[in-house]
Amino acid sequence: MSKVTLYHTQGCHLCEQAYELLVNIFDVSDIILLDIIESENHMSLYQTSIPVLENNQNGNKLFWPFNEQDIKGL
């Protein structure tokens, strides 16, 4: 089971930075990349706050900016 979901969009340089942080902590197989453009609900929730990171076990979320320490505490 994947550990985290990264809500992002293509071409978002902040989302790319967030992904780089994630691959320093998790295996790629533990990360779900969810492009918010694919869901009206996700667009309405996150369009002004991406990247957003969600812990898939407890539902906690981090909104950008975050760092490796924040991610480990998620």
PQR file of N, CA, C, O and H, with PARSE charges and radii, in Angstrom:
ATOM      1  N   MET A   1       0.846  -1.188   0.000 -0.4000 1.5000
ATOM      2  CA  MET A   1       0.000   0.000   0.000 -0.0000 2.0000
ATOM      3  C   MET A   1       0.883   1.241   0.000  0.5500 1.7000
ATOM      4  O   MET A   1       1.875   1.313   0.727 -0.5500 1.4000
ATOM      5  N   SER A   2       0.515   2.207  -0.815 -0.4000 1.5000
ATOM      6  CA  SER A   2       1.267   3.457  -0.882 -0.0000 2.0000
ATOM      7  C   SER A   2       1.133   4.231   0.418  0.5500 1.7000
ATOM      8  O   SER A   2       0.091   4.194   1.073 -0.5500 1.4000
ATOM      9  H   SER A   2      -0.290   2.149  -1.405  0.4000 1.0000
ATOM     10  N   LYS A   3       2.192   4.927   0.781 -0.4000 1.5000
ATOM     11  CA  LYS A   3       2.210   5.650   2.052 -0.0000 2.0000
ATOM     12  C   LYS A   3       1.719   7.083   1.937  0.5500 1.7000
ATOM     13  O   LYS A   3       1.098   7.604   2.863 -0.5500 1.4000
ATOM     14  H   LYS A   3       3.038   4.957   0.249  0.4000 1.0000
ATOM     15  N   VAL A   4       1.998   7.738   0.786 -0.4000 1.5000
ATOM     16  CA  VAL A   4       1.622   9.141   0.625 -0.0000 2.0000
ATOM     17  C   VAL A   4       1.064   9.403  -0.766  0.5500 1.7000
ATOM     18  O   VAL A   4       1.359   8.688  -1.723 -0.5500 1.4000
ATOM     19  H   VAL A   4       2.502   7.316   0.033  0.4000 1.0000
ATOM     20  N   THR A   5       0.245  10.457  -0.848 -0.4000 1.5000
ATOM     21  CA  THR A   5      -0.254  10.944  -2.130 -0.0000 2.0000
ATOM     22  C   THR A   5       0.205  12.383  -2.284  0.5500 1.7000
ATOM     23  O   THR A   5       0.040  13.202  -1.379 -0.5500 1.4000
ATOM     24  H   THR A   5       0.006  11.038  -0.070  0.4000 1.0000
ATOM     25  N   LEU A   6       0.780  12.679  -3.438 -0.4000 1.5000
ATOM     26  CA  LEU A   6       1.177  14.044  -3.769 -0.0000 2.0000
ATOM     27  C   LEU A   6       0.190  14.588  -4.794  0.5500 1.7000
ATOM     28  O   LEU A   6       0.134  14.116  -5.929 -0.5500 1.4000
ATOM     29  H   LEU A   6       0.914  12.014  -4.173  0.4000 1.0000
ATOM     30  N   TYR A   7      -0.582  15.582  -4.383 -0.4000 1.5000
ATOM     31  CA  TYR A   7      -1.502  16.269  -5.297 -0.0000 2.0000
ATOM     32  C   TYR A   7      -0.693  17.333  -6.022  0.5500 1.7000
ATOM     33  O   TYR A   7      -0.024  18.151  -5.391 -0.5500 1.4000
ATOM     34  H   TYR A   7      -0.536  15.965  -3.461  0.4000 1.0000
ATOM     35  N   HIS A   8      -0.756  17.322  -7.354 -0.4000 1.5000
ATOM     36  CA  HIS A   8       0.108  18.185  -8.165 -0.0000 2.0000
ATOM     37  C   HIS A   8      -0.569  18.499  -9.496  0.5500 1.7000
ATOM     38  O   HIS A   8      -1.684  18.049  -9.756 -0.5500 1.4000
ATOM     39  H   HIS A   8      -1.300  16.658  -7.867  0.4000 1.0000
ATOM     40  N   THR A   9       0.109  19.266 -10.325 -0.4000 1.5000
ATOM     41  CA  THR A   9      -0.247  19.433 -11.735 -0.0000 2.0000
ATOM     42  C   THR A   9       1.032  19.416 -12.547  0.5500 1.7000
ATOM     43  O   THR A   9       2.114  19.687 -12.027 -0.5500 1.4000
ATOM     44  H   THR A   9       1.016  19.632 -10.114  0.4000 1.0000
ATOM     45  N   GLN A  10       0.906  19.099 -13.810 -0.4000 1.5000
ATOM     46  CA  GLN A  10       2.053  19.101 -14.709 -0.0000 2.0000
ATOM     47  C   GLN A  10       2.584  20.520 -14.866  0.5500 1.7000
ATOM     48  O   GLN A  10       1.811  21.473 -14.955 -0.5500 1.4000
ATOM     49  H   GLN A  10       0.027  18.878 -14.233  0.4000 1.0000
ATOM     50  N   GLY A  11       3.902  20.655 -14.901 -0.4000 1.5000
ATOM     51  CA  GLY A  11       4.520  21.953 -15.105 -0.0000 2.0000
ATOM     52  C   GLY A  11       4.642  22.803 -13.859  0.5500 1.7000
ATOM     53  O   GLY A  11       5.079  23.951 -13.937 -0.5500 1.4000
ATOM     54  H   GLY A  11       4.531  19.880 -14.829  0.4000 1.0000
ATOM     55  N   CYS A  12       4.264  22.263 -12.710 -0.4000 1.5000
ATOM     56  CA  CYS A  12       4.340  22.996 -11.443 -0.0000 2.0000
ATOM     57  C   CYS A  12       5.739  22.781 -10.854  0.5500 1.7000
ATOM     58  O   CYS A  12       6.066  21.679 -10.415 -0.5500 1.4000
ATOM     59  H   CYS A  12       3.909  21.330 -12.647  0.4000 1.0000
ATOM     60  N   HIS A  13       6.560  23.831 -10.847 -0.4000 1.5000
ATOM     61  CA  HIS A  13       7.930  23.667 -10.355 -0.0000 2.0000
ATOM     62  C   HIS A  13       7.961  23.384  -8.850  0.5500 1.7000
ATOM     63  O   HIS A  13       8.865  22.694  -8.379 -0.5500 1.4000
ATOM     64  H   HIS A  13       6.294  24.726 -11.204  0.4000 1.0000
ATOM     65  N   LEU A  14       7.007  23.895  -8.098 -0.4000 1.5000
ATOM     66  CA  LEU A  14       6.946  23.587  -6.670 -0.0000 2.0000
ATOM     67  C   LEU A  14       6.601  22.118  -6.447  0.5500 1.7000
ATOM     68  O   LEU A  14       7.107  21.487  -5.519 -0.5500 1.4000
ATOM     69  H   LEU A  14       6.272  24.456  -8.480  0.4000 1.0000
ATOM     70  N   CYS A  15       5.744  21.585  -7.296 -0.4000 1.5000
ATOM     71  CA  CYS A  15       5.384  20.171  -7.207 -0.0000 2.0000
ATOM     72  C   CYS A  15       6.597  19.291  -7.512  0.5500 1.7000
ATOM     73  O   CYS A  15       6.781  18.250  -6.881 -0.5500 1.4000
ATOM     74  H   CYS A  15       5.333  22.097  -8.050  0.4000 1.0000
ATOM     75  N   GLU A  16       7.412  19.698  -8.461 -0.4000 1.5000
ATOM     76  CA  GLU A  16       8.636  18.968  -8.774 -0.0000 2.0000
ATOM     77  C   GLU A  16       9.589  18.986  -7.583  0.5500 1.7000
ATOM     78  O   GLU A  16      10.225  17.975  -7.285 -0.5500 1.4000
ATOM     79  H   GLU A  16       7.262  20.544  -8.973  0.4000 1.0000
ATOM     80  N   GLN A  17       9.693  20.121  -6.901 -0.4000 1.5000
ATOM     81  CA  GLN A  17      10.537  20.214  -5.712 -0.0000 2.0000
ATOM     82  C   GLN A  17      10.008  19.294  -4.608  0.5500 1.7000
ATOM     83  O   GLN A  17      10.784  18.616  -3.936 -0.5500 1.4000
ATOM     84  H   GLN A  17       9.176  20.943  -7.143  0.4000 1.0000
ATOM     85  N   ALA A  18       8.702  19.275  -4.428 -0.4000 1.5000
ATOM     86  CA  ALA A  18       8.089  18.418  -3.413 -0.0000 2.0000
ATOM     87  C   ALA A  18       8.364  16.944  -3.721  0.5500 1.7000
ATOM     88  O   ALA A  18       8.668  16.163  -2.820 -0.5500 1.4000
ATOM     89  H   ALA A  18       8.072  19.827  -4.974  0.4000 1.0000
ATOM     90  N   TYR A  19       8.256  16.570  -4.992 -0.4000 1.5000
ATOM     91  CA  TYR A  19       8.514  15.189  -5.383 -0.0000 2.0000
ATOM     92  C   TYR A  19       9.960  14.793  -5.080  0.5500 1.7000
ATOM     93  O   TYR A  19      10.218  13.685  -4.610 -0.5500 1.4000
ATOM     94  H   TYR A  19       8.009  17.204  -5.724  0.4000 1.0000
ATOM     95  N   GLU A  20      10.888  15.687  -5.346 -0.4000 1.5000
ATOM     96  CA  GLU A  20      12.297  15.411  -5.051 -0.0000 2.0000
ATOM     97  C   GLU A  20      12.513  15.175  -3.558  0.5500 1.7000
ATOM     98  O   GLU A  20      13.300  14.310  -3.176 -0.5500 1.4000
ATOM     99  H   GLU A  20      10.679  16.588  -5.728  0.4000 1.0000
ATOM    100  N   LEU A  21      11.824  15.933  -2.718 -0.4000 1.5000
ATOM    101  CA  LEU A  21      11.896  15.688  -1.277 -0.0000 2.0000
ATOM    102  C   LEU A  21      11.364  14.289  -0.940  0.5500 1.7000
ATOM    103  O   LEU A  21      11.949  13.571  -0.129 -0.5500 1.4000
ATOM    104  H   LEU A  21      11.185  16.636  -3.029  0.4000 1.0000
ATOM    105  N   LEU A  22      10.263  13.922  -1.565 -0.4000 1.5000
ATOM    106  CA  LEU A  22       9.635  12.636  -1.269 -0.0000 2.0000
ATOM    107  C   LEU A  22      10.522  11.458  -1.631  0.5500 1.7000
ATOM    108  O   LEU A  22      10.611  10.494  -0.872 -0.5500 1.4000
ATOM    109  H   LEU A  22       9.788  14.506  -2.224  0.4000 1.0000
ATOM    110  N   VAL A  23      11.186  11.526  -2.792 -0.4000 1.5000
ATOM    111  CA  VAL A  23      12.014  10.387  -3.210 -0.0000 2.0000
ATOM    112  C   VAL A  23      13.271  10.263  -2.352  0.5500 1.7000
ATOM    113  O   VAL A  23      13.943   9.233  -2.398 -0.5500 1.4000
ATOM    114  H   VAL A  23      11.114  12.310  -3.409  0.4000 1.0000
ATOM    115  N   ASN A  24      13.597  11.283  -1.578 -0.4000 1.5000
ATOM    116  CA  ASN A  24      14.691  11.172  -0.618 -0.0000 2.0000
ATOM    117  C   ASN A  24      14.265  10.410   0.627  0.5500 1.7000
ATOM    118  O   ASN A  24      15.112   9.948   1.392 -0.5500 1.4000
ATOM    119  H   ASN A  24      13.050  12.120  -1.540  0.4000 1.0000
ATOM    120  N   ILE A  25      12.964  10.275   0.838 -0.4000 1.5000
ATOM    121  CA  ILE A  25      12.430   9.660   2.056 -0.0000 2.0000
ATOM    122  C   ILE A  25      11.756   8.318   1.766  0.5500 1.7000
ATOM    123  O   ILE A  25      11.930   7.360   2.519 -0.5500 1.4000
ATOM    124  H   ILE A  25      12.276  10.650   0.218  0.4000 1.0000
ATOM    125  N   PHE A  26      10.994   8.248   0.684 -0.4000 1.5000
ATOM    126  CA  PHE A  26      10.191   7.073   0.364 -0.0000 2.0000
ATOM    127  C   PHE A  26      10.687   6.392  -0.894  0.5500 1.7000
ATOM    128  O   PHE A  26      11.360   7.004  -1.725 -0.5500 1.4000
ATOM    129  H   PHE A  26      10.852   9.026   0.072  0.4000 1.0000
ATOM    130  N   ASP A  27      10.348   5.110  -1.028 -0.4000 1.5000
ATOM    131  CA  ASP A  27      10.514   4.431  -2.300 -0.0000 2.0000
ATOM    132  C   ASP A  27       9.481   5.000  -3.263  0.5500 1.7000
ATOM    133  O   ASP A  27       8.398   5.404  -2.839 -0.5500 1.4000
ATOM    134  H   ASP A  27       9.802   4.613  -0.353  0.4000 1.0000
ATOM    135  N   VAL A  28       9.794   5.035  -4.526 -0.4000 1.5000
ATOM    136  CA  VAL A  28       8.867   5.564  -5.528 -0.0000 2.0000
ATOM    137  C   VAL A  28       7.536   4.813  -5.474  0.5500 1.7000
ATOM    138  O   VAL A  28       6.482   5.402  -5.711 -0.5500 1.4000
ATOM    139  H   VAL A  28      10.673   4.706  -4.871  0.4000 1.0000
ATOM    140  N   SER A  29       7.582   3.520  -5.162 -0.4000 1.5000
ATOM    141  CA  SER A  29       6.350   2.716  -5.092 -0.0000 2.0000
ATOM    142  C   SER A  29       5.453   3.117  -3.924  0.5500 1.7000
ATOM    143  O   SER A  29       4.285   2.730  -3.886 -0.5500 1.4000
ATOM    144  H   SER A  29       8.439   3.042  -4.969  0.4000 1.0000
ATOM    145  N   ASP A  30       5.978   3.887  -2.972 -0.4000 1.5000
ATOM    146  CA  ASP A  30       5.198   4.345  -1.821 -0.0000 2.0000
ATOM    147  C   ASP A  30       4.504   5.682  -2.073  0.5500 1.7000
ATOM    148  O   ASP A  30       3.807   6.195  -1.198 -0.5500 1.4000
ATOM    149  H   ASP A  30       6.927   4.201  -3.002  0.4000 1.0000
ATOM    150  N   ILE A  31       4.696   6.247  -3.269 -0.4000 1.5000
ATOM    151  CA  ILE A  31       4.181   7.581  -3.585 -0.0000 2.0000
ATOM    152  C   ILE A  31       3.131   7.472  -4.690  0.5500 1.7000
ATOM    153  O   ILE A  31       3.393   6.911  -5.754 -0.5500 1.4000
ATOM    154  H   ILE A  31       5.263   5.830  -3.979  0.4000 1.0000
ATOM    155  N   ILE A  32       1.950   8.009  -4.430 -0.4000 1.5000
ATOM    156  CA  ILE A  32       0.930   8.150  -5.472 -0.0000 2.0000
ATOM    157  C   ILE A  32       0.996   9.593  -5.959  0.5500 1.7000
ATOM    158  O   ILE A  32       0.940  10.526  -5.158 -0.5500 1.4000
ATOM    159  H   ILE A  32       1.737   8.464  -3.565  0.4000 1.0000
ATOM    160  N   LEU A  33       1.115   9.774  -7.259 -0.4000 1.5000
ATOM    161  CA  LEU A  33       1.069  11.107  -7.863 -0.0000 2.0000
ATOM    162  C   LEU A  33      -0.327  11.297  -8.434  0.5500 1.7000
ATOM    163  O   LEU A  33      -0.745  10.548  -9.317 -0.5500 1.4000
ATOM    164  H   LEU A  33       1.160   9.016  -7.910  0.4000 1.0000
ATOM    165  N   LEU A  34      -1.044  12.285  -7.941 -0.4000 1.5000
ATOM    166  CA  LEU A  34      -2.406  12.520  -8.390 -0.0000 2.0000
ATOM    167  C   LEU A  34      -2.504  13.925  -8.969  0.5500 1.7000
ATOM    168  O   LEU A  34      -2.430  14.917  -8.244 -0.5500 1.4000
ATOM    169  H   LEU A  34      -0.704  12.893  -7.224  0.4000 1.0000
ATOM    170  N   ASP A  35      -2.672  13.992 -10.285 -0.4000 1.5000
ATOM    171  CA  ASP A  35      -2.808  15.275 -10.972 -0.0000 2.0000
ATOM    172  C   ASP A  35      -4.213  15.812 -10.725  0.5500 1.7000
ATOM    173  O   ASP A  35      -5.198  15.188 -11.121 -0.5500 1.4000
ATOM    174  H   ASP A  35      -2.732  13.186 -10.874  0.4000 1.0000
ATOM    175  N   ILE A  36      -4.305  16.960 -10.076 -0.4000 1.5000
ATOM    176  CA  ILE A  36      -5.615  17.494  -9.684 -0.0000 2.0000
ATOM    177  C   ILE A  36      -6.489  17.847 -10.879  0.5500 1.7000
ATOM    178  O   ILE A  36      -7.705  17.969 -10.736 -0.5500 1.4000
ATOM    179  H   ILE A  36      -3.504  17.466  -9.755  0.4000 1.0000
ATOM    180  N   ILE A  37      -5.895  18.013 -12.045 -0.4000 1.5000
ATOM    181  CA  ILE A  37      -6.667  18.361 -13.248 -0.0000 2.0000
ATOM    182  C   ILE A  37      -7.632  17.234 -13.627  0.5500 1.7000
ATOM    183  O   ILE A  37      -8.601  17.464 -14.351 -0.5500 1.4000
ATOM    184  H   ILE A  37      -4.907  17.914 -12.161  0.4000 1.0000
ATOM    185  N   GLU A  38      -7.370  16.018 -13.140 -0.4000 1.5000
ATOM    186  CA  GLU A  38      -8.191  14.867 -13.481 -0.0000 2.0000
ATOM    187  C   GLU A  38      -9.478  14.774 -12.667  0.5500 1.7000
ATOM    188  O   GLU A  38     -10.310  13.907 -12.933 -0.5500 1.4000
ATOM    189  H   GLU A  38      -6.583  15.831 -12.552  0.4000 1.0000
ATOM    190  N   SER A  39      -9.657  15.648 -11.683 -0.4000 1.5000
ATOM    191  CA  SER A  39     -10.839  15.574 -10.824 -0.0000 2.0000
ATOM    192  C   SER A  39     -11.325  16.981 -10.479  0.5500 1.7000
ATOM    193  O   SER A  39     -10.562  17.804  -9.974 -0.5500 1.4000
ATOM    194  H   SER A  39      -8.981  16.353 -11.466  0.4000 1.0000
ATOM    195  N   GLU A  40     -12.591  17.244 -10.754 -0.4000 1.5000
ATOM    196  CA  GLU A  40     -13.152  18.557 -10.400 -0.0000 2.0000
ATOM    197  C   GLU A  40     -13.085  18.797  -8.901  0.5500 1.7000
ATOM    198  O   GLU A  40     -12.836  19.919  -8.459 -0.5500 1.4000
ATOM    199  H   GLU A  40     -13.211  16.575 -11.165  0.4000 1.0000
ATOM    200  N   ASN A  41     -13.308  17.746  -8.115 -0.4000 1.5000
ATOM    201  CA  ASN A  41     -13.246  17.861  -6.664 -0.0000 2.0000
ATOM    202  C   ASN A  41     -11.841  18.255  -6.209  0.5500 1.7000
ATOM    203  O   ASN A  41     -11.682  19.164  -5.395 -0.5500 1.4000
ATOM    204  H   ASN A  41     -13.511  16.835  -8.473  0.4000 1.0000
ATOM    205  N   HIS A  42     -10.835  17.575  -6.730 -0.4000 1.5000
ATOM    206  CA  HIS A  42      -9.457  17.907  -6.356 -0.0000 2.0000
ATOM    207  C   HIS A  42      -9.073  19.300  -6.847  0.5500 1.7000
ATOM    208  O   HIS A  42      -8.335  20.018  -6.172 -0.5500 1.4000
ATOM    209  H   HIS A  42     -10.965  16.836  -7.391  0.4000 1.0000
ATOM    210  N   MET A  43      -9.568  19.677  -8.008 -0.4000 1.5000
ATOM    211  CA  MET A  43      -9.296  21.035  -8.512 -0.0000 2.0000
ATOM    212  C   MET A  43      -9.860  22.070  -7.556  0.5500 1.7000
ATOM    213  O   MET A  43      -9.181  23.039  -7.217 -0.5500 1.4000
ATOM    214  H   MET A  43     -10.168  19.093  -8.556  0.4000 1.0000
ATOM    215  N   SER A  44     -11.084  21.873  -7.124 -0.4000 1.5000
ATOM    216  CA  SER A  44     -11.701  22.871  -6.245 -0.0000 2.0000
ATOM    217  C   SER A  44     -11.015  22.897  -4.876  0.5500 1.7000
ATOM    218  O   SER A  44     -10.937  23.951  -4.245 -0.5500 1.4000
ATOM    219  H   SER A  44     -11.636  21.086  -7.400  0.4000 1.0000
ATOM    220  N   LEU A  45     -10.521  21.756  -4.417 -0.4000 1.5000
ATOM    221  CA  LEU A  45      -9.871  21.701  -3.106 -0.0000 2.0000
ATOM    222  C   LEU A  45      -8.445  22.256  -3.116  0.5500 1.7000
ATOM    223  O   LEU A  45      -8.037  22.942  -2.178 -0.5500 1.4000
ATOM    224  H   LEU A  45     -10.584  20.900  -4.930  0.4000 1.0000
ATOM    225  N   TYR A  46      -7.690  21.960  -4.175 -0.4000 1.5000
ATOM    226  CA  TYR A  46      -6.245  22.184  -4.119 -0.0000 2.0000
ATOM    227  C   TYR A  46      -5.667  23.120  -5.175  0.5500 1.7000
ATOM    228  O   TYR A  46      -4.453  23.324  -5.198 -0.5500 1.4000
ATOM    229  H   TYR A  46      -8.021  21.403  -4.936  0.4000 1.0000
ATOM    230  N   GLN A  47      -6.484  23.692  -6.043 -0.4000 1.5000
ATOM    231  CA  GLN A  47      -5.921  24.446  -7.158 -0.0000 2.0000
ATOM    232  C   GLN A  47      -5.038  25.623  -6.745  0.5500 1.7000
ATOM    233  O   GLN A  47      -4.136  26.000  -7.493 -0.5500 1.4000
ATOM    234  H   GLN A  47      -7.470  23.526  -6.024  0.4000 1.0000
ATOM    235  N   THR A  48      -5.274  26.204  -5.586 -0.4000 1.5000
ATOM    236  CA  THR A  48      -4.456  27.340  -5.158 -0.0000 2.0000
ATOM    237  C   THR A  48      -3.432  26.962  -4.095  0.5500 1.7000
ATOM    238  O   THR A  48      -2.731  27.829  -3.573 -0.5500 1.4000
ATOM    239  H   THR A  48      -6.006  25.898  -4.979  0.4000 1.0000
ATOM    240  N   SER A  49      -3.338  25.671  -3.769 -0.4000 1.5000
ATOM    241  CA  SER A  49      -2.433  25.285  -2.685 -0.0000 2.0000
ATOM    242  C   SER A  49      -1.482  24.147  -3.023  0.5500 1.7000
ATOM    243  O   SER A  49      -0.763  23.678  -2.140 -0.5500 1.4000
ATOM    244  H   SER A  49      -3.907  24.966  -4.193  0.4000 1.0000
ATOM    245  N   ILE A  50      -1.453  23.682  -4.277 -0.4000 1.5000
ATOM    246  CA  ILE A  50      -0.539  22.595  -4.611 -0.0000 2.0000
ATOM    247  C   ILE A  50       0.905  23.080  -4.517  0.5500 1.7000
ATOM    248  O   ILE A  50       1.176  24.264  -4.722 -0.5500 1.4000
ATOM    249  H   ILE A  50      -2.037  24.062  -4.994  0.4000 1.0000
ATOM    250  N   PRO A  51       1.816  22.191  -4.215 -0.5600 1.5000
ATOM    251  CA  PRO A  51       1.623  20.780  -3.934  0.2800 2.0000
ATOM    252  C   PRO A  51       1.062  20.540  -2.536  0.5500 1.7000
ATOM    253  O   PRO A  51       1.324  21.289  -1.595 -0.5500 1.4000
ATOM    254  N   VAL A  52       0.286  19.475  -2.440 -0.4000 1.5000
ATOM    255  CA  VAL A  52      -0.271  19.041  -1.162 -0.0000 2.0000
ATOM    256  C   VAL A  52       0.111  17.578  -0.986  0.5500 1.7000
ATOM    257  O   VAL A  52      -0.019  16.774  -1.909 -0.5500 1.4000
ATOM    258  H   VAL A  52       0.073  18.867  -3.205  0.4000 1.0000
ATOM    259  N   LEU A  53       0.579  17.247   0.199 -0.4000 1.5000
ATOM    260  CA  LEU A  53       0.983  15.878   0.505 -0.0000 2.0000
ATOM    261  C   LEU A  53       0.030  15.293   1.539  0.5500 1.7000
ATOM    262  O   LEU A  53      -0.242  15.915   2.566 -0.5500 1.4000
ATOM    263  H   LEU A  53       0.684  17.900   0.949  0.4000 1.0000
ATOM    264  N   GLU A  54      -0.477  14.090   1.261 -0.4000 1.5000
ATOM    265  CA  GLU A  54      -1.395  13.428   2.186 -0.0000 2.0000
ATOM    266  C   GLU A  54      -0.813  12.095   2.650  0.5500 1.7000
ATOM    267  O   GLU A  54      -0.331  11.303   1.841 -0.5500 1.4000
ATOM    268  H   GLU A  54      -0.256  13.585   0.427  0.4000 1.0000
ATOM    269  N   ASN A  55      -0.862  11.856   3.958 -0.4000 1.5000
ATOM    270  CA  ASN A  55      -0.487  10.580   4.540 -0.0000 2.0000
ATOM    271  C   ASN A  55      -1.664   9.635   4.317  0.5500 1.7000
ATOM    272  O   ASN A  55      -2.764   9.894   4.804 -0.5500 1.4000
ATOM    273  H   ASN A  55      -1.254  12.499   4.616  0.4000 1.0000
ATOM    274  N   ASN A  56      -1.445   8.549   3.590 -0.4000 1.5000
ATOM    275  CA  ASN A  56      -2.540   7.647   3.242 -0.0000 2.0000
ATOM    276  C   ASN A  56      -3.020   6.793   4.407  0.5500 1.7000
ATOM    277  O   ASN A  56      -4.104   6.214   4.333 -0.5500 1.4000
ATOM    278  H   ASN A  56      -0.551   8.339   3.195  0.4000 1.0000
ATOM    279  N   GLN A  57      -2.240   6.699   5.484 -0.4000 1.5000
ATOM    280  CA  GLN A  57      -2.671   5.923   6.639 -0.0000 2.0000
ATOM    281  C   GLN A  57      -3.590   6.716   7.566  0.5500 1.7000
ATOM    282  O   GLN A  57      -4.584   6.181   8.056 -0.5500 1.4000
ATOM    283  H   GLN A  57      -1.359   7.169   5.545  0.4000 1.0000
ATOM    284  N   ASN A  58      -3.264   7.990   7.812 -0.4000 1.5000
ATOM    285  CA  ASN A  58      -4.049   8.751   8.796 -0.0000 2.0000
ATOM    286  C   ASN A  58      -4.804   9.947   8.202  0.5500 1.7000
ATOM    287  O   ASN A  58      -5.570  10.604   8.907 -0.5500 1.4000
ATOM    288  H   ASN A  58      -2.456   8.425   7.415  0.4000 1.0000
ATOM    289  N   GLY A  59      -4.593  10.231   6.919 -0.4000 1.5000
ATOM    290  CA  GLY A  59      -5.314  11.319   6.258 -0.0000 2.0000
ATOM    291  C   GLY A  59      -4.761  12.706   6.518  0.5500 1.7000
ATOM    292  O   GLY A  59      -5.297  13.683   5.994 -0.5500 1.4000
ATOM    293  H   GLY A  59      -3.970   9.698   6.347  0.4000 1.0000
ATOM    294  N   ASN A  60      -3.695  12.823   7.318 -0.4000 1.5000
ATOM    295  CA  ASN A  60      -3.091  14.138   7.572 -0.0000 2.0000
ATOM    296  C   ASN A  60      -2.505  14.704   6.289  0.5500 1.7000
ATOM    297  O   ASN A  60      -2.027  13.963   5.429 -0.5500 1.4000
ATOM    298  H   ASN A  60      -3.260  12.030   7.744  0.4000 1.0000
ATOM    299  N   LYS A  61      -2.548  16.028   6.172 -0.4000 1.5000
ATOM    300  CA  LYS A  61      -2.061  16.693   4.958 -0.0000 2.0000
ATOM    301  C   LYS A  61      -1.053  17.774   5.298  0.5500 1.7000
ATOM    302  O   LYS A  61      -1.121  18.415   6.347 -0.5500 1.4000
ATOM    303  H   LYS A  61      -2.936  16.629   6.870  0.4000 1.0000
ATOM    304  N   LEU A  62      -0.116  17.956   4.377 -0.4000 1.5000
ATOM    305  CA  LEU A  62       0.837  19.067   4.431 -0.0000 2.0000
ATOM    306  C   LEU A  62       0.610  19.933   3.200  0.5500 1.7000
ATOM    307  O   LEU A  62       0.487  19.426   2.085 -0.5500 1.4000
ATOM    308  H   LEU A  62      -0.061  17.436   3.525  0.4000 1.0000
ATOM    309  N   PHE A  63       0.557  21.222   3.409 -0.4000 1.5000
ATOM    310  CA  PHE A  63       0.434  22.169   2.310 -0.0000 2.0000
ATOM    311  C   PHE A  63       1.773  22.878   2.141  0.5500 1.7000
ATOM    312  O   PHE A  63       2.446  23.181   3.126 -0.5500 1.4000
ATOM    313  H   PHE A  63       0.657  21.634   4.315  0.4000 1.0000
ATOM    314  N   TRP A  64       2.153  23.139   0.915 -0.4000 1.5000
ATOM    315  CA  TRP A  64       3.428  23.774   0.603 -0.0000 2.0000
ATOM    316  C   TRP A  64       3.500  25.137   1.250  0.5500 1.7000
ATOM    317  O   TRP A  64       2.506  25.863   1.231 -0.5500 1.4000
ATOM    318  H   TRP A  64       1.606  22.892   0.115  0.4000 1.0000
ATOM    319  N   PRO A  65       4.629  25.522   1.822 -0.5600 1.5000
ATOM    320  CA  PRO A  65       5.931  24.856   1.787  0.2800 2.0000
ATOM    321  C   PRO A  65       6.087  23.839   2.915  0.5500 1.7000
ATOM    322  O   PRO A  65       5.593  24.032   4.026 -0.5500 1.4000
ATOM    323  N   PHE A  66       6.793  22.744   2.592 -0.4000 1.5000
ATOM    324  CA  PHE A  66       7.168  21.759   3.605 -0.0000 2.0000
ATOM    325  C   PHE A  66       8.559  21.240   3.287  0.5500 1.7000
ATOM    326  O   PHE A  66       9.054  21.394   2.171 -0.5500 1.4000
ATOM    327  H   PHE A  66       7.193  22.588   1.689  0.4000 1.0000
ATOM    328  N   ASN A  67       9.181  20.622   4.282 -0.4000 1.5000
ATOM    329  CA  ASN A  67      10.538  20.113   4.113 -0.0000 2.0000
ATOM    330  C   ASN A  67      10.580  18.649   4.551  0.5500 1.7000
ATOM    331  O   ASN A  67       9.557  18.080   4.933 -0.5500 1.4000
ATOM    332  H   ASN A  67       8.778  20.496   5.189  0.4000 1.0000
ATOM    333  N   GLU A  68      11.773  18.042   4.493 -0.4000 1.5000
ATOM    334  CA  GLU A  68      11.902  16.630   4.843 -0.0000 2.0000
ATOM    335  C   GLU A  68      11.466  16.361   6.279  0.5500 1.7000
ATOM    336  O   GLU A  68      10.823  15.344   6.544 -0.5500 1.4000
ATOM    337  H   GLU A  68      12.603  18.504   4.183  0.4000 1.0000
ATOM    338  N   GLN A  69      11.797  17.241   7.198 -0.4000 1.5000
ATOM    339  CA  GLN A  69      11.410  17.055   8.590 -0.0000 2.0000
ATOM    340  C   GLN A  69       9.880  17.068   8.727  0.5500 1.7000
ATOM    341  O   GLN A  69       9.312  16.249   9.449 -0.5500 1.4000
ATOM    342  H   GLN A  69      12.319  18.067   6.983  0.4000 1.0000
ATOM    343  N   ASP A  70       9.225  17.992   8.036 -0.4000 1.5000
ATOM    344  CA  ASP A  70       7.754  18.041   8.049 -0.0000 2.0000
ATOM    345  C   ASP A  70       7.159  16.742   7.519  0.5500 1.7000
ATOM    346  O   ASP A  70       6.201  16.210   8.081 -0.5500 1.4000
ATOM    347  H   ASP A  70       9.687  18.658   7.449  0.4000 1.0000
ATOM    348  N   ILE A  71       7.737  16.239   6.429 -0.4000 1.5000
ATOM    349  CA  ILE A  71       7.235  15.014   5.800 -0.0000 2.0000
ATOM    350  C   ILE A  71       7.377  13.834   6.755  0.5500 1.7000
ATOM    351  O   ILE A  71       6.457  13.027   6.892 -0.5500 1.4000
ATOM    352  H   ILE A  71       8.514  16.671   5.973  0.4000 1.0000
ATOM    353  N   LYS A  72       8.518  13.737   7.408 -0.4000 1.5000
ATOM    354  CA  LYS A  72       8.747  12.619   8.351 -0.0000 2.0000
ATOM    355  C   LYS A  72       7.784  12.698   9.525  0.5500 1.7000
ATOM    356  O   LYS A  72       7.449  11.665  10.103 -0.5500 1.4000
ATOM    357  H   LYS A  72       9.265  14.393   7.297  0.4000 1.0000
ATOM    358  N   GLY A  73       7.331  13.886   9.894 -0.4000 1.5000
ATOM    359  CA  GLY A  73       6.385  14.054  11.002 -0.0000 2.0000
ATOM    360  C   GLY A  73       4.940  13.894  10.605  0.5500 1.7000
ATOM    361  O   GLY A  73       4.052  13.893  11.459 -0.5500 1.4000
ATOM    362  H   GLY A  73       7.603  14.726   9.425  0.4000 1.0000
ATOM    363  N   LEU A  74       4.696  13.758   9.320 -0.4000 1.5000
ATOM    364  CA  LEU A  74       3.341  13.652   8.801 -0.0000 2.0000
ATOM    365  C   LEU A  74       2.720  12.342   9.239  0.5500 1.7000
ATOM    366  O   LEU A  74       1.570  12.061   8.900 -0.5500 1.4000
ATOM    367  H   LEU A  74       5.417  13.759   8.627  0.4000 1.0000
TER
END
